[in-house]
Amino acid sequence: MKKQIIAIVLSMLLISPVFAVGTHYEMRVDGLACPFCAFGIEKKLKAIEGSSDISVDLNKGLVKVNMAEGKTLTDEKMKELFNDAGFTYRSMKTTPLDK
C-alpha cells in the first residue's frame, strides 16, 4: 500500500510540469531599425516577471516573447512599453505554449 501511494505521488510530481503551460506572444512593431533597437526592447521585456525566450526580427518588425503560466501581457501595457521606447506598437497575437 505504501508503495502505491509513493508511486502515485511521484507520478503526480512528474506529470504536473506538463500542465504548466504559458503563453507565446508575437507583437508587430514599427520603427525597429537596428540591433540597438532590438537590445533596448529585449531589456524592457526581460524586466517583466515571467518573460523568457525573447527575440526581435528587425526585418519583419516582429517581437516574440514567452510568458510563464499565470503571467500575461496586455495590449495597453505593450503599447505603453513600445511607445515609451520610441516605437509604434501595432498588434499582438497570442498562442499557448506547447510543452
Disulfide bonds with the S-S distance in Angstrom:
none
